[in-house]
Amino acid sequence: MVRRARRINRELAELYPYAHPELDFTNPFELLVATVLSAQTTDLRVNQTTPHLFAVCPTPEDMAAMPPEKLEELIRPTGFFRAKTRSLLGLSAALRDRFGGEVPGRLEDLVTLPGVGRKTANVVLGNAFGVPGITVDTHFGRLARRFGWTTAEDAEKVEADVAEIFPKSEWTMLSHRVVFHGRRVCHSRKPACGACAIAPLCPSYGEGETDPDKARKLLKYELGGQPGQRLKPPADYPGQPAPPMAPPVAAS
């Protein structure tokens, strides 16, 4: 299993040499906020929402001083905006009061912030600080089970099981590759098995569409000829940038 798992990782690395975090950010605070906002919504919707948010409150101090109703309006498109507002105001105040306005670079500190769990902490550590971490979101957990790396449903148990298989140096990029594959090919309801480059290695081959032509029609984002999720993707991303949020239609 370990040999097959590591080969899957190598194959995914060849398939997605451009794998990256799909949230737009320029600093650790922006990534932290974007990751909190990404709960129960798409990275695309977050990326369409954060440009205006960060223009209005670019620092923890600015965000902590924001009236709750104003912040709610700024993040409303991401859904669950009242709960997310409470988290953002709480974590911004904590950063201001306990960490000198800086995002800490240790997991044990990050998880003390309101609205920040291990998944969010690992995203920030891996992508803003270069500290290896395994990010277990719904895509990662689903594929880890399909690949036979774990049978666990609990995110922390999945993280622990996968950590035993791969060297620490691979954890962050492994997370990106697996999530990329889950979003583009190995979907929840209808995996595109017939268009999957790692089908020969997958113990769950056949759960989805095996006809190559039908499977290719299921591919998403750059593999399906569609825009990605970032408005400002990395230079080596082979797909199209996502469009900004459309302005509201005026009532007639």
C-alpha positions in Angstrom: 0.0 0.0 0.0 2.8 2.4 0.9 4.6 1.8 -2.4 1.4 2.3 -4.4 0.6 5.4 -2.4 3.9 7.0 -3.1 3.7 6.1 -6.7 0.2 7.8 -6.9 1.8 10.9 -5.4 4.5 10.8 -8.1 1.9 10.4 -10.8 -0.1 13.3 -9.4 3.0 15.4 -9.4 3.5 14.8 -13.1 -0.2 15.4 -13.8 -0.3 18.7 -11.7 3.2 20.2 -11.7 1.4 23.5 -11.2 -0.6 22.5 -8.2 -1.1 25.4 -5.8 -3.4 26.7 -3.1 -6.5 27.9 -4.9 -7.2 30.9 -2.7 -5.8 34.3 -3.8 -3.6 35.9 -1.1 -0.5 38.0 -0.8 0.4 37.6 2.9 -0.3 35.2 5.8 -3.2 37.4 7.1 -5.0 37.3 3.7 -4.6 33.5 3.5 -5.8 33.0 7.0 -8.9 35.1 6.4 -9.6 33.5 3.0 -9.3 30.0 4.5 -11.8 30.8 7.2 -14.2 32.2 4.6 -13.8 29.1 2.4 -15.9 27.0 4.8 -19.1 25.8 3.2 -18.4 27.6 -0.1 -16.1 27.5 -3.1 -12.6 29.0 -3.3 -13.9 30.8 -6.4 -16.6 32.7 -4.4 -14.0 33.6 -1.7 -11.6 34.9 -4.4 -14.3 37.0 -5.9 -15.2 38.4 -2.4 -11.8 39.1 -0.9 -10.4 41.9 -3.2 -12.9 44.4 -1.8 -12.6 43.0 1.7 -8.8 43.4 1.8 -9.1 46.9 0.2 -11.2 48.0 3.1 -9.4 46.1 5.9 -6.0 45.0 4.9 -4.6 44.4 8.4 -5.9 42.6 11.6 -6.2 46.0 13.3 -8.4 47.3 10.5 -10.6 44.2 10.5 -10.9 44.1 14.3 -12.2 47.7 14.2 -14.8 47.0 11.6 -18.5 47.2 12.7 -20.0 43.7 12.5 -22.8 44.7 10.2 -20.3 46.3 7.8 -18.1 43.2 7.8 -21.2 41.0 7.3 -22.1 42.8 4.1 -18.5 42.5 2.8 -18.4 38.8 3.2 -22.1 38.0 2.6 -21.5 36.2 -0.8 -19.5 33.5 1.0 -22.5 32.3 3.0 -22.8 31.8 6.8 -21.6 35.4 7.0 -22.8 36.0 10.6 -20.8 33.1 12.0 -17.8 34.0 9.8 -18.0 37.6 10.9 -17.7 36.5 14.5 -14.7 34.4 13.7 -13.0 37.1 11.7 -13.5 39.8 14.3 -12.3 37.4 17.0 -9.2 36.2 15.2 -8.3 39.8 14.1 -8.6 41.0 17.7 -6.5 38.1 18.9 -3.8 38.8 16.4 -3.8 42.5 17.4 -3.8 41.8 21.1 -1.8 38.6 21.5 0.5 38.4 18.5 1.4 42.0 17.7 -0.8 42.1 14.6 1.1 39.3 13.0 -0.1 35.8 12.1 1.8 33.3 14.2 3.8 30.5 12.5 3.1 27.7 14.9 0.2 25.3 14.8 -0.4 25.5 18.6 -0.8 29.2 18.3 -3.0 29.3 15.2 -5.6 26.8 16.6 -6.2 29.2 19.5 -7.6 31.8 17.2 -11.4 31.9 16.8 -12.6 29.9 13.8 -9.2 28.3 13.2 -8.9 24.5 13.3 -6.1 22.1 12.2 -7.2 22.3 8.6 -7.0 26.0 8.4 -3.8 26.1 10.4 -2.1 23.6 8.1 -3.2 25.6 5.0 -1.6 28.7 6.5 1.6 27.0 7.8 2.2 25.1 4.5 1.6 28.0 2.1 2.5 31.1 4.0 5.4 29.8 6.2 6.7 26.8 4.4 6.0 24.5 7.4 4.8 21.0 6.1 1.2 20.1 6.8 -1.5 17.8 5.5 -4.7 19.7 4.8 -7.7 17.3 5.1 -10.7 18.9 3.4 -13.6 16.9 1.9 -11.7 16.2 -1.3 -8.6 15.0 0.5 -10.5 12.7 2.8 -12.6 11.2 0.0 -9.5 10.4 -2.1 -7.5 9.1 0.8 -10.2 6.6 1.4 -10.6 5.7 -2.2 -6.9 5.2 -2.6 -6.9 2.9 0.5 -4.6 5.2 2.6 -7.1 5.3 5.4 -10.6 4.1 6.4 -11.2 7.0 8.8 -13.8 9.6 8.4 -12.5 11.9 11.2 -10.2 14.5 9.7 -7.5 14.3 12.4 -7.3 10.5 12.0 -7.1 10.8 8.2 -4.2 13.3 8.7 -2.4 11.0 11.1 -2.8 7.9 8.8 -1.6 9.7 5.8 1.3 11.3 7.7 2.6 7.8 8.4 2.8 7.0 4.7 4.6 10.0 3.2 7.7 11.9 4.2 7.1 15.2 5.9 8.7 17.1 3.1 5.9 16.0 0.8 2.9 16.9 3.0 2.0 20.3 1.7 2.3 19.5 -2.0 0.7 16.1 -1.6 -2.3 18.0 -0.2 -2.5 20.3 -3.2 -2.2 17.5 -5.7 -4.8 15.3 -4.1 -7.3 18.2 -3.8 -6.6 19.2 -7.4 -7.4 15.7 -8.5 -10.5 15.5 -6.4 -11.8 18.8 -7.8 -11.0 18.0 -11.4 -11.3 14.2 -11.9 -12.2 12.2 -8.8 -15.5 13.8 -8.0 -17.7 12.8 -5.1 -20.8 11.6 -7.0 -19.4 10.8 -10.4 -15.7 10.2 -10.7 -14.2 10.4 -14.2 -12.5 7.0 -13.9 -12.2 6.6 -17.7 -10.2 9.8 -17.9 -8.0 9.3 -14.8 -4.3 9.1 -15.3 -3.8 7.1 -12.1 -6.6 4.6 -12.8 -4.2 1.6 -13.0 -3.1 2.4 -9.5 -6.5 3.0 -7.9 -8.2 0.3 -5.9 -11.5 2.1 -6.3 -11.4 2.2 -10.2 -14.9 1.6 -11.5 -16.8 3.6 -8.9 -17.3 6.2 -11.6 -17.7 6.5 -15.4 -15.2 4.2 -17.1 -16.1 5.1 -20.7 -13.2 7.4 -21.8 -15.4 9.7 -23.9 -18.1 10.1 -21.3 -15.5 10.5 -18.6 -13.7 13.3 -20.4 -16.9 15.3 -20.4 -16.9 15.2 -16.5 -13.5 16.9 -16.2 -13.5 20.3 -14.6 -11.5 23.5 -14.5 -8.4 23.5 -16.7 -8.7 19.8 -17.6 -12.2 20.5 -18.9 -11.3 23.7 -20.7 -12.9 25.9 -18.0 -11.6 28.8 -15.9 -9.9 27.9 -12.6 -10.8 29.2 -9.2 -8.2 32.0 -8.7 -8.6 35.4 -10.2 -4.8 35.7 -10.0 -3.4 32.2 -10.6 0.3 31.4 -10.6 2.2 32.1 -13.8 2.6 28.4 -14.6 -1.1 27.7 -14.3 -2.2 26.3 -17.7 -5.8 27.3 -17.5 -7.8 30.6 -17.6 -8.1 32.9 -14.6 -11.5 33.0 -12.9 -13.7 36.0 -13.6 -14.4 38.6 -11.0 -17.8 38.7 -9.4 -20.5 40.1 -11.6 -21.9 43.5 -10.4 -25.4 43.3 -9.1 -28.1 43.8 -11.7 -30.0 47.1 -11.2 -33.7 46.7 -10.6 -35.8 47.7 -13.6 
